[in-house]
Amino acid sequence: MKNINIPMLLLATLVILMFVLVGIAIAFRNIWLILLFILLGCAFMGFGITLKRRRK
């Protein structure tokens, strides 16, 4: 059984949470929160991809 990489798991969970919050912001019809959570989600995803590339 492989070891679970906890920091990357938490980062992936954070990215998913940001995009869930986009859906909630859409329900509240708040354009600023929508833009904020989209930008944060993309930033966290980019950070995770960068970390993954550096490890290989």
C-alpha positions, 0 to 999 in steps of 0.5 A: 500500500502506498503512503498518502501524501498529506500536504498534497491531499490537503492542497487538493481539498483546498482547491475543491473547496474553492470551486465549491465556494464559487457555486455558493457565491453564484447562488448568492449572486455576488460577482466579487466572491465568484471572481475571488474564489475562481482566482484562488482556486486557479492559484492553488491549483497552479501552486500544486502543479508547480510543487508536483513538477519540482518533486519529479 
